[in-house]
Amino acid sequence: MTPQDDLASTKYCLADPAKADAVYIPTAGNVKVSLGQAENRFAVEWIHPSTGKAVGGDAVTGGADHEFAAPFDGDAVLYLSCA
C-alpha cells in the first residue's frame, strides 16, 4: 500500500488500487472514498484505533465513489479489502 490521499475525502488514505484501502477518519463522521478504478467487491471493516475494536460493515462494489459513516465516536480507520 502507498499513500493515495486523493482517493478519500479525509486525505488520509493508503491504497493498493483495486485490492485494498485503509482510510483514517480523524473525527467521527462520514468519509467519501473513490473506488472508481476497481470493479471488485470490497469487504468493509471499521477499526477503532484506540481500542482495536473491529466492526464489520456491508460490502460495496467498486466502480464509483462511496460514502461511509463511522459506527462509533472519535477517530476511526476504514479498511476496504477485495472480497
C-alpha positions in Angstrom: 0.0 0.0 0.0 1.1 3.5 -0.8 -0.2 7.0 0.1 -3.2 7.8 -2.2 -4.6 10.8 -0.4 -6.7 11.8 -3.4 -8.9 8.7 -3.0 -10.5 9.8 0.3 -12.2 13.0 1.4 -10.2 13.0 4.6 -7.0 13.0 2.6 -5.6 10.1 4.8 -5.5 7.0 2.6 -3.2 4.1 2.0 -4.1 2.0 -1.0 -3.2 -0.8 -3.2 -5.6 0.2 -6.0 -8.2 -2.4 -6.8 -7.1 -4.6 -3.9 -7.4 -2.7 -0.6 -7.7 0.8 1.0 -7.1 1.9 4.6 -8.6 5.3 5.3 -8.2 7.3 8.5 -11.0 9.5 9.8 -9.7 11.9 12.4 -13.2 12.7 13.9 -16.5 10.9 13.9 -18.5 11.3 10.7 -18.6 10.4 7.1 -15.9 9.8 4.5 -16.2 9.6 0.8 -13.9 7.0 -0.9 -13.3 6.8 -4.6 -13.4 3.2 -5.8 -13.9 4.2 -9.4 -10.7 2.4 -10.6 -11.9 -1.0 -9.4 -14.9 -3.1 -10.3 -14.2 -5.6 -7.4 -16.4 -6.2 -4.5 -14.9 -4.9 -1.2 -15.4 -6.1 2.3 -15.9 -3.3 4.8 -14.3 -3.2 8.3 -14.1 -0.4 10.8 -11.4 -0.3 13.4 -11.3 1.9 16.5 -7.6 2.9 16.7 -7.6 3.4 20.5 -9.3 0.2 21.5 -8.6 -2.1 18.5 -12.3 -2.9 18.3 -13.3 -4.0 14.8 -16.8 -3.8 13.4 -17.9 -5.2 10.0 -20.0 -3.3 7.5 -21.9 -4.1 4.4 -19.8 -4.9 1.4 -19.7 -2.5 -1.5 -18.9 -2.8 -5.2 -16.2 -0.6 -6.9 -16.7 1.5 -10.0 -17.9 4.6 -8.2 -17.5 6.9 -5.2 -19.0 5.6 -1.9 -19.8 7.4 1.3 -19.3 5.6 4.6 -20.3 6.6 8.2 -18.2 5.6 11.1 -20.1 3.3 13.5 -18.5 4.8 16.7 -17.5 8.2 18.1 -14.0 9.6 17.8 -11.4 8.7 15.2 -11.7 5.6 13.1 -10.0 3.6 10.4 -12.0 2.2 7.5 -10.4 -0.9 5.9 -11.7 -2.0 2.5 -10.4 -5.2 1.0 -11.2 -7.3 -2.0 -13.9 -9.7 -1.0 
